[in-house]
Amino acid sequence: MSERRSHTQMAPPPPPPKPNKSQTANGNGNGNGILPNGNGNNNGQYNGNKSVAVPGQDVQKPDPTIQKSSDAQRSQSPPRTEQVVMTPRGKTANSTVILIERKLIDEINDRVHVAGGDHTGIIINKDTVAGQKSASKAAALSLEFRVFLVSANTGKHSQESRTLRFWFRDWLTNDEKQAHIAQDFFKELVSPQDFPRDYVGFIKKIMKLLQHGYSEIQSIEIELRILEETSAPPSRPPRDGYIIYCYGDCNRKFEEALMAQRKTVSLEESQFESPPLTQEKVLELIEQAYPNPISPEDLAKDYGWSEQDVLLVIQSLQERGLIKLMEYNAYTRIHYEDKEIKVVKQMPTIASNKQPTIAIITAQYCEKLAVDAMLENKETFVRYTTVDSDPNLTNSLRKSKKKRRFGESNVYTLGNIGAHRIVSTKLPSVGSTREAMTATGNTTTRLLGTFQKVDFVFIVGVAGGVPHYTDYKKHVRLGDVVISYVDKQRALISNSKEKPYVYVYKSGEDVKTYFPINDSLQQIAESLQANMQVKRPWESYLSQAQATLAQRTESDFNRPDAKTDKLFMNIGNNEVIEVAHPIAADEVDGVPRLRLHLGPIGCGRDLIRSDELRTQFARKFGLLATDVEMSSVLDSIIGNCRESFILVKGIADYKDGTSTRKWQNYAALSAASVVKSVICGMDAPTNV
């Protein structure tokens, strides 16, 4: 807790117990107050509870010897001589600016509307008033989000930007705590349980939140700005959907407008329906299975497609030189170094001085390409394994090409990074199914059994970032890299009984944590992050690899346009709002620089389907990223007595790294370049 400073006009309020949820602002429905933007509908009744503010009583000063947590302070009531006041600051054809602040009773003039009943303690200025406390200094921080509006009267659609600017009490000077409070306020404002669906409810909920808590906040300025207005609905968003607001006569045709709009909204569950049959989708599935070939029959069966249609798509991919036919009517990806790959039944004996001491495990095809781009003197081996699809088949049927399936094939690439010998591999499949988890565990065990001098294991690839809406330092965005690391701040404030962890796996109610016995790799990563303002070796590794891959593969590993990094927040009912990123402090020509983040990474069987569950899980364990399930890989690493492991993940989306391919290549290459930076910081091996 930062030290409190005295205030010339008011003292910091005492921190009473946090109110129950029933005391928190509801925000739904419309009240009787008239807002300066004139867009509210005043038919509804507000369901908030009575304010505890009582005018005319003295400010109670807290005991300065008692330390209170920021969470306790956030939920306390404002000083009893203060009221929450709303003041119009300006209005144009396309925008409205409103200030909501705390004021002492003697600072309030006569030109006001004083609310009563359920809204006691809320005051609305009838005139624009100069000289507010917030006017004398810039806001401590701001947060912008966007909504799509649909008018029940005209049917027109518009996109609106809503910016919240925060000022805090003079005694709260800690930037990190200010950002934490602002984010908590924003999350409660847009909580799915009582999200305000109109202007009146939106403004009123902000005022009620300030009335019942968040006493560290002095004032909030709200700017509502129409960005565009069209007769057509908004384009389909990249995930979930856009929130739809109603303005005008919201009770008349809202249901009809909402039903029509739903045709353009992407529901969360739709991500799990059968995908359309395209060349890109089939190529993606073949890459996911690599090094295992996959047959048209299996693709058609697994995804509900016609086998004949699948064969036509595969023929097109063959003509493009992207895939090739293997035994038993199965197909695999053509690697850009395909002519140099050696197909073997078992790995040849490797001389002792060429034995790898570092293993790098990837799950996606693009991740394997990215890691291999960092290696020198490469040599790749592929061992194909076939298994019968049904052990009860007759010998004649067993010989049939369509009754054979490829099993756990393996690909190993040997090479050098500096003085270190490396082996990289790709898992044949990942996921939460028993088959996938068994395969990933077996592949890892086979890797460590084949290369027994491996002491250090890197798990490298893509993941979904956990964003922070107000603090840029904590904000994980697309293209950044998260390194599995213990949350030191959490460890300091948590119970000593809690074991440290760098990775968390959740299956139902069961939670399992992982931590390396030897954390030397994490220490090197910590040093890289501490010096990244002056020394960034991964940038040169990244640019060199991009140039190499551009010459050898058709895949694009360049950084996508920053405008495609859209940040959304789920507010329930399959609706989301678009939230602006915290302002970057280290942009170069308008492009944020790749940043390293150290913290726990997690995964869970049920998390991919629910933004709410994933957010709760991330907050509970202090996660910075979530990925596809790697628990079976970690179980194998620990089971094979490897004491040092680390996960390095490039951020490709805000789920688990696999929901969209647009950022995957760049994120994978970013992670690989950081891995090379860590390896170059390691001592030369002594066990070869």
N, C-alpha and C positions, 0 to 999 in steps of 0.2 A: 504494500500500500504506500503510495507516495505521501510525503509530508504535506499536511494541509496548511494553507496560508490564510491569514485573516482577510476579510472582505470588508470594504468600507461601508457597503450598503446592507449587507446581509451576512449572517453567519451560516456555516454549513449546517444542514439540518441534522437532528438526531436520527439514528438508524433504528426504527422499530422493526418488529418481525415482518417478513415478507407476506403480503396479502395472499389469500387463496385465489385460485383461478377465477372463482365467481366474482372477485373484486376487480378483475382485469377488464379493460375495455372490450366491449363486444364488437362495436364498429359496424355491424350489419343494420340495415334499416335506415330510415331518414328521420331527422329530428325537425324541430320547429324553427331553428335558427336560420337566418338567411345569409348565405355566403356571398362574398363579393363577386365570384365568377358567375353567379346566377344560374348555374346549371343544375342545381339540386332539385329533388322532388320531395315535397314536404308532407307526403301522405303517411309515411310510416311512423312507428313509435320506436324510440331508442330504449334498449334494455340494460343500460349501464346501471351501476349502483350509486348511491349517494356519495358525494365527495366527503372526505373527512376534514377538508379545510373549513375553518371557522374564522370569519373576518374579525379583526380587532384584537386578537390575542398576541402576546409578546412572542418574539422568536426565542426558542429554547436552544441554548448553546450546548453542544455535546461536551462530555468529559474528555479533555485532550489526552488523558492517560490511557484511554481505551482504544485499541486498534480494531477496526472493523473491516471485513472483506468487501471487495467491490460488489459482489453479488448481493450482500445484505443491503448495501447502500442503494443499489439500483432499484430495489423494490420498496423503499421507504416512501412515506408521504412527504410532500413539500412542506416548508415552514408554514406555520399557521397564519402568518400575516401576508402570505403570498397568494396570488390567484393566477390562473392560466389565462392569458389574454391573447386573442387573435386580432391581428391588425393587417388590413390590406396595404401592400407596399406599391402596387402598380398593376396596370392592366392595359394590354394592347389587343389588337384584333385576334392574335394567335397565342397570347400568353397571359397568365395571371400569376402574380407573386404574392404570397401570404406569409406573414411572420407570426409564429406562435411562440410566446415567451412567458417566463415567470416574472411577475411584477409585484412589488409591495403595494399594499392598499393605498398608501398616501401618494403613490405615483400615478394613480389611475384618475383620468379626468371625468367630466360629467357626460361627455359625448360617447357613451357606451351603452351596450345592451347587456344586462346582467341576467344570466340564465338561472333558473330556479329548479326546484324539484330534483329530478334525477341528475340534472346538470349543474347543480350548485357548485360554485367555484370556477365556473367557466365564464369568461367575459369576452364580448365581441366589440371592437372599436367600430364606430360608425364612420369615422374619417381616417384618412391616411395620416399617421402621426409621425413626425420626425423625431430624431433623437433617441431611438431605441438603443439599448446597450449593445446590440449586435452590429449597429451601424458604424461604430467606432473602430472595429477591427475585423480582419478577414476571418472567415469561418475556419474552424480547426480542421474539418474534413467535410467532404461531400460524397453523396452517393446518388447515382442516377439509374433509373430503370424505365422501361418502356412498356406500354400496354396498347392493345388494339381495341378501339371503341367501335361499337355498332349501334346506330340509332334505330330505335324501334319505330320512330316517326317517319324517317325518310329512307331508312335502309342503307344509308351511306356509311362507309367505313373510314376510320381515320386512325393514324398512329400518333400516340402522345408520349412525350418525354416527361418524366416526373423526377425532379431533382430535389433531394433533401440536403440542406447544409446545416451543420451542427456547430453550436457554440457551447462550451462547457463552463462550469463554475471556475472562478479564478483559482480555487484551491486544488483543482484537479489538473495537473500539468503533465502527467505521464502520457506520452503519445500512444503507447501500447494499450493502456487501460482505456483511453478515449476511444480507440478503434474497436476494442472489445465491447464496450458499452453501446456504441453506435450500431455494431453488427447485431447485437442482441435485440436492440430496439427495432431494427429493420425486420428481423426474423419474426418478432412478435407482431409487428404491424401487418405483415403479409402471411401470417400463419394460416394454414388451410382451414382450421376449425371455424374462423370467423372473419374471413377476408372481406373487406368492405367492397361492395360491387358498384358504388356510385360515388360521386364527388362528395356529397354531404357525409356519407358514412366514412369516407377516407379521411377527410379533415377532422371529423369528430373523433375518430379513433386515435389519431395523433394527440389530440387535446386530452382525451381521457387517459391515455397511457402516461402522459406527463403529469396528470392530476393524481394518479394512483401510484406513481413510482418514477424511476429513472431520475432521481433528484440531482444527479451529477450534471444533467443537461440543463443549461440555462435557457437556450432558445433554439428553435428550428425554423429555417426558412424553406418554404415549399414553392418551387417554380413549376407550373403546369404549362407545357408548351406543345401546341399542335404541330406535328412535323409534316404531315401530308393528309389529304382527304381524297378518297376515290369512291367510285360507285361499286368497284369490285372488291371482293374480300382479299385479305392479305395472302401472299404466296405461302405455300406449305412450309412450315418451319422444319429445321433439321432434326428436331426431337420433340416429343410430347405434343405441344400445341401452344398457341398464344392465348393468354387470358382475354376474354371478351367482356368489356364493360358495356353498360347501357346508360345512355343519357337521354333526356327528354321524357316522354311518357313511358316510363319503364314498366308500368303495369299493363299496358295495352297489348303490345305485340312482341314482347320480349321472348316468349317461348318459341314463336314462329321464327324470329330472327336467329335465335340460338340454334334451333334445329337445322336451319339452312346453313349456318356457319360451320356446324360440326362436320359438314362434308369436306371442309378444307383443313380440319384439325387432325393432326397425327396423334392417335391414341397410343399410350405406352404399350398396350397389349399387342398392337399391330406389328411391333418389332419381332414378335415371335410367331407370326403367321408364316405360311409358305412363301418364300421370296419369289419374285418373278424370275423366269428362266432367261438369263442373259449371258453373253460371253464373259463379262466381267465377274458375274457371280460364280460361274463354273470354274473360271481360272482361280478365283479366290479359294474355292473349296479344294481344288487340286493342290494349291500352294499350302493350304492348312494341313493336308494329309502328308505332304512331303516329309521324309523320303519314301513314305509308303505310296505306291501307285494306287489308283482308285478306278473302278470300272463304271461304265455308263449305267449298268444295272443297279449298282449300289447307289449312285447319285439319284436315279429316278425313284428308287424305293424310299430313300431317306427323306426326299423333299417333295414327294407327291407329283413328280413330273412324268411326262411320257418318255419312255426310253428312246423312242424314235426321234423325238425332238432333241433329247440330250445328245444323241449321236450326231445330229446336224450341227449343233453348237461345237461339239468336240472337233468335228471335221474342220470348221472354220478356224479354231485355235491351232490345229495342226498346220493349216495353210499359212498361218501367221508365224509359224516357227516357234511357238511358245510351249507346246507340249509334245510328247512323243509316246508311241505305243510300246508297251512292255509285254511280258508274257501274260497269258491268261486274260487277254482282252482288257488289260488295265492300262491307265495312262499316268504319266508323271510330268512334272515341270522340267523344262530344259533349262539348266543352270547356265549362266553366261560363260562359265568356265567348263562347260560340259565335256569338251574333248579332253580335258586334263583330269577329269574325275576317274578314279580307278574303282571298278566294281569287283568286290571280293566276297568270297564265302566266309572268310574270317580274317581278322586284322593280322597283317604280317608282323613279325617280331621287330621291335624298334630298339636300336642301340641305346645303352644306358644314358649316354651323354645327350641323346636327343629325346629322351622321355619328357613329356610335358609335366610341369609342376603347377600349372594353373588351368582350370577348366572353366569354360564359359558356356552356359546353358541358355538357349533361346527357345521360344515357343512359336513364333510366327516366321514365315519365310523372309519377310523384309528385315526382321531382326537378325537372321542368319547372314543375309547379304551385308548388312551394316557392320556386324562384328568382323566378318572376313575381310572387309575393306580396310580394317586397321592392321591386318597381319601382313608380314613379309615372309618370303620363301614358303609359300603355301603348298600344301599337298592334301588332296581330299580323297577319302575312301568312303564308298557306300557299300553296305552289306544288306542285301535284300533277303527277307525271310518270308516264306509263304506258308500258310496254314490252311487246312481244310475248313470250309464254312460249316460243315456238319460232320462230326466224327462217325455218324451212323450210315453214311452214304456207302453204296456198293463200290467196288473197285472200278467198275466201268464208269459210273457217274463221277467218281473222284477224279478221274482223268479228264473229265470235261473241262474246257477252259472256263466256263461260267460257274463252275462249282469250286473254284479256287479263289482264295482271298489272300492278299498280302497282310502279313502280321506286323510285328514290331521290327521294321527295318531300321537301320542306323546309318547316320552320316557323321563322319568325323573329319574335321579340317585341322591339320597340324601346321603351325607356323610360329613366327617370332614377333614379340613386341619388346624391343630393346634387348636386354640380356635374358629375357624369360621365354621359355618354350610354352606354347599355348595349344590346347585342343578345344575346338568349339564344336558344338552339336546342336541339333534342332530336335525338340520333342515331336514325336509323330502325331500326337493329338493332345489337346488340353480341354478341360471342362470339369463339371461337377459329377458326370456320370461315373459309375463304378468302373466301366471299361476304360474311360479316359484317365482316371486317377491311377488305376493299376498300370496302364501303359507308361505314364510319365514316371511313376516310381521305378518301374522295371528298367526304363531307359537310363535313368540316373544311376541306378545300381550297376547296370552293365558298363556304363561309362567309367565309373570309379573302380570297377573290377578289372577293366581292360587297361586302364592307365593308373597303376597303383602308386605312382610317385606324386600324384596330384595332392597338394596340401591346401590350396586355396580355390574356392568355388565362387564364381560370379553368376548370378541369374540376371540376365540383361534383356531388356525389351521395352514394351510400351505399357502404359497404365492410364487410369483416369485420375485427374487431379482433384483435390479437395480445395475449392476456392475460398478465399476470405474476401468479403464484399467491401470492406472498408480499410484494411491495412495492407498496403502494397508489399511490405516486407514479408508478410505471411501468405500472400496471395500466390497460389500455384496456378499458372496458366499454361496454355498449350505451347509446346516447344521447350518448356523448362524440364529439368531433370531432378527427380527425387531419389535420394540414396537412403536405404534402410538404416535407421539410426535410432538410438534410444532418445526419448523425449526427456531431456535433462530437466527442463522446467517442471514437467509433470512429476518426475522422480523426486524432486526436492520437496514438493508440496503434498505428495501422496504418502500413504502409510508405508513404513519401512518394510512391511510384510509383503508388499507387492513386488514381484520379481521384475527386473528390467526386461524389455522386449523390443525387438526391431520389426517383428512381423506378427500379425494376428490373424487367425483363421476361425471363422464362425460357421457352425453347422447347427441350425436350429437354435437350441438354448446352450449348446456346448461351445466353449471358446478355448482355443489352444494358442499359446504364445511361443515365440522362438527367439533365441538370443545366442550368438556365437560365443564359445568358450574363449576364443582368441579374437579380440576386436581390433586387431592391428589395421585391417582394411578400413574400418570405420574411422580410425584416427587419421589415416592419410586423407580420407574424404573430408574430415573436419578441417584439416589444414588447407585443403584446396578451397573450401568455402570461405575460410577466414581471410584468404588472400586474393579472392576473385576480383576485387576492385583494382588490383595492380598487376595480377598475373593470371592469365586465362589460357593455359596451354591447349585446352580442348577446342578452341576456336580454329587454330591452325590445322589440327587433326581433322576437324569437321570439313573445312574447305578443301583440303587435299583429297579426302574421301569422296566428296561431292564431284570433284573433277574426274576422279578415276571412274566412278560409277556412271557418270554421264557418257563416257566413251564406251562402256562395256554392257550396259543394260538399258532397256527402254523405260525403266521405272524412273520417276522423277523424285529425287531426294532433296530438292531445294525447299526452302522454307515457304509455306503457303502465305498468301496475303494475310496481313494481320487483321483485316476486316472480317475474315472468315472465322476468327476466334470469337464466337458468340457465347455469352455466358447467360444461362437461364436458371431460374429458380422455380421449383415446383410448388404450386400453392394448392394442390389437391384437385380432385375431379378431373384429372387428366389435363390440367391447365397450367401454364407457366407464364412467368413474366421475364422479359429480357432485362438483365442488370448490366450496367456499365462496369468495366473493369476499374479497380482503383488506379489512380493516376500513376503512371510509371515514372520512376525517378532516374532511370538510366537508359532512356531510349536513344537510339542512333538513327537519325533521319526518319523519325516516326516509327521505327521498328523496335520493340522491346528486346533487350539483350537476353540471351540464354542465361538463366540463373540456376544455381544449385540450391537445393533445399535438403535439409537433413531431418529425418523424422520417421516414425513407424509407417509401415505399409500394411494393408490388410486385404482380405478377401472373404467372401461368404457366399454360400450356395443360394441364398434368397435375395442377395443385395442387388443383383443386376436388374431385377424387375421393379424395384421400388426405390425411388429417389429418397423418400422419407426414411425408410429403414437404413439406407446407406449413409444418409446424413447423421442419423442418430448414432450409428455404429462408429462413424469417423469421429464424432465429437466425444463419445464415451472413451475412446482409446487414443485420442489425439493424433489420428491418422492424417497424413498429408497426401496419400494416394491409395487407390484400390485397384487391384488387378485381377486377372483370371487366376483360378486356384493353383497355387504353387505349394500347397501344404504337403502333398505327397513327395514332391521333389526335396523339400526341406527334411521331411522324415527320413528319406533315403540318405541324404547328406549326413545327418546326425547318426543314423544307424550304421553308416560306414565309417564312423569315427573321424570325420573331417571337422576340425575345430574352428575353421575360419571360413565364413561365407558372408556374402553381401549381395543385396539386390540393388540394381541401378536401373531406374525406369524413366524413360522419356514420356512426357504427358501428351497423349493423342486425343483425349476427349475428357469429359467430366463424369464418366461412368467407370469402365474398366479397361479402356484403351482399345476396345474392339468394336465400338458401336458405329464408327465411321472410318473410312480409309484415308480421308483427305490429309490428315496430319501424321499418319502412322509412319511413313517412310522417314520424314524429317525427324520425328520424335525418336525413332529407333536409332538413327545415325547420331543424334545428339547424345543418347545414352552410351552408345559405343565409343564416342570420342571422349566422354568422361571416364569410361572404363580404362581406356588407354592412358589417360592422365593419372589415374590411380596406380596402374601397373608400373608406369614409369617412375612413380614415387616409392616403389618397393625395393627392398634390398635384393641384390642378385642372389639366385638360388645357390644353396650349398649342398643339396642332397642328390646332385647328378654328377 
